[in-house]
Amino acid sequence: MTIDKSTKIYVAGHCGMVGSALVHRLRQGGDSCYINIISRTHAEMDLTNQAVVQAFFEAEKPEYVFLAAAKVGDLHANSTNPAEVMYENMQIQNNVIKAAHQFGVKWLCFVASRCIYPRDCPQPIKEEYFLTGPLDPSCEPYAIAKMAGIELCNAYNSEQGTRFVSVVPATLSRADAQQNPVDRQYLCVDDMADACVFLMEQGVSGGIYNIGVDAPHQILDASRLSKLGWHAKTTLNSDHE
């Protein structure tokens, strides 16, 4: 699928680890880079405000959207402020996804989290294990919010014919970071961004895609994405490699 390099692409959450990597990836390639990337800081646009989000989409009319904005649900936040974690993340997701449909976005990528999968999932974890068992209680509020985002994308695809894709990355890291793995599979955030852009350029129309490395005992099974022709370029230290 050929995408005009001047097409308008909105990266929600461009100041975060994933969002900044997405912007960097889109701007790679010299003369062949994407030249019309738009973003807003939280101070410039509150994504939890539906009217503000709709006004932005109406004015800017992005054609492609990467939804990487989120209220990070770490263990402390999940245990002490579960309502806030769920509410804010669901507001952000609902507003952006709804506006994407309402204002004719051609394609959207929703960044989820590996915590959406059941606590006692068989290994390696396949996309079809989604919604098949109880979650890890320590991250349940954040996981439920992300699960709702995936299901909202699926519902719009089914009902309205949109092309909204969800991605589930392994534990993210910078390429030069020192790891202290504890039963985890690490993925370079630049590879994660590359996979998201790959899915956009392939014209993948919906569904969930795990993003991981090609380790022999990987925790996330990324074979669905690998079959499309994408493989991680960076190998990070892991006890499963």
N, C-alpha and C positions, 0 to 999 in steps of 0.2 A: 504494500500500500504506500503510495507516494503522498506525502503531506507537504504542502506549500510551506517553505521556510519562513514566510511572513505571516503565517496563520497566528491568531492571537491565542496564547496559552496562559492560563491562570494557575499559579502555584500557590495554594493556600497553606500557610505555615512556612513561608520561605526563610524565616529566621532560625528555624529549628534544624536539628541534625539532618533529618531526611529531606526537608524542604530545600535547604541550602545545597545539598548534594544534587537534587533534581535540577535546580537552577543552573548549577555548574555543568551538569551533563548536557542540558539543553543548549547551553552556550558553547559547547565544544564543537570542533570541526571547521574552524576558520570560516571560509566563505559559505560552507554548507550548514552552519549553525542556525538555530532558530533565533530570529531577531526581534520577535514581538512578544516577549514574556512580561506579564503583568503580575503585580503582587501588592499587598497592603500589609502594613504592620498592624498589630492589635490596636495601637493608638489611633491609626487611621481608619480602621474598620473593625467593629465588634461583631465577630461572626455569630455570636449568640443572639443578635438582634435581627429578626427576620426582615423587617422593613429595610434596614440598612443593607443587608445582603442582597435583597431583591433590587434595590435601587442601583447597587453596584453592577449586578449582572445586566440590568436593563440598559445602563449607560455604556458599559464596556463591551458587552456581548462576546465573551470569550468563546472559542470554538472547542477547545480542549481544556480539561481541568484535572489537576492533580490535587487531591484532598489529603494533605499531610498535616493539617492543623489539628491539634488535640490538647486537652488538658491531661498532662502526663499522670497516669494512675500508678504511682509507685506503691510499695507495700504500706508505707505510712499513710498515704492519702486514702488508699482503699480501706484501711482499718479505722481511720479517724474521721474521714469526710466522705463516706460512700455515696451519700445523696448528691453532694456537690460534684463528685467525679462523674456519676452517671448523668446527671442533669446537664452539666455544661457540655460534655462530649456529645450527648444526643442532640442538644440544641445546635451545636456547630454542624454536625452531620446532617440533621434534618434540613436546616436552612440552606446549606450549600447544595445538597443533592436535589432538593425541591426546586431551587432556583435554576439549577443546571437543566432540569427538564423543562421548566416553565419558559426559559429563554433560549431553548434550542441548542444546547451544547451537543456537539457531535459525539464526544467520547469523554468519559470520566474514569479516573483511577482512584479508588478509595483505599487508603493505607490502613490495614487492620493490624492485628497483633497475634503472635503465636498463642497467647493465653485464651484465645477463643476455642481452642480444642479441649476436649475432656481431660481431666486430671490424670486419669489412668489409661490414656490412649495407647494403642499398640504402636510399636516403633518399627520402621520410621513412620511418621505421621503423614497420612494422605488427606487430600482435600475432602474426600467423602466421609471422613470421620467427624466433620463439623455437625454439631447438634445430635451427637450419638451418646452422650453421657454427661455426668455431673462435672462441673468446673472445679478448678482449684479455688477453695474459699478465700485464699489470701489475695487473689486478684479478681474476684468475681464482679465487683461493680464496674471496673474498667472493661472487663471481658464482655459483660452483658451489653454495655454501650456499643462496643465494637461489633458485636454480633448483630445488634439492631441495625447498624449501618450497612452491614453486608446484606441483611434481609431486605432493607429498604431499596438497595440497589437492585437486588433480584426482583423485587416487586415491581419497580418501575420498568425493568426490562421486559417482564412478562406482560404487564398491563399496558404500557405505553410504547413499547418497542425501542426503548433507549439502549445505549451501548455503554453500560456502566460495569466496570471490572473491579474486583477486590483483590488485593495482594496481601499475603501473610509472610513477612520476612522472618528469617532466623534472628537471633540476638545480634544487634547491629554494633559495629565498631568502626573506628577509623583504621585506615590501612596500617598506620605506624604505631597503633596502640599496643601495649603489652597486656596480654590476657592472663587471667587466672581462672581457667575454665573449671566449672563445677557441673559436670554433666550437661554441657551446653555446646551448641553448634554456633560458631561465630560467622558472620557475614560482613564483609566490608560494605559500608554504607554507599560507597561509589558504585559497587556492583549492584546493590539494591536499586539505586537510581537508574542505572543502565538497563536493568530488567524492566522497570516501569516504562521507560521510553521505548524499549524493544516491543513491549505489548501494544503500545500506542501505534507504532509504525507498522506492526503486523496486522493492525485492524481487528484485534481480538474483541469480540462483541460482548462478552459477559462472563460470569462465573468467578470462581476463586482460584488463585494461583499461589502456591507456596514458592518462596524465593530462598534458595539455599545453595550451598556449595556441593560439588560432586564428590563428597567424602564417602567412603565405603560403608560407614555406619552412621550416616547423617540422621539427625533427629527429625527434621522436616524432609519429607519426600518431595523433591522438586522435579521429579521426572516428567510431570505434565508440562512444565515450562521448558524443560530440556528437549522434549520431543518437538517443540516449535523451533529449536535451533539456538536457544540461549544457554550460555554457561558462564559461571562466575570466573572472572579473570584473576582475582586476588585470593590467595590461600592464607588463612589466618590460623594461628596455633589453636588447637582444640584437642581434647582428650579423645575425640572420636575420629581423628585423622591419623 
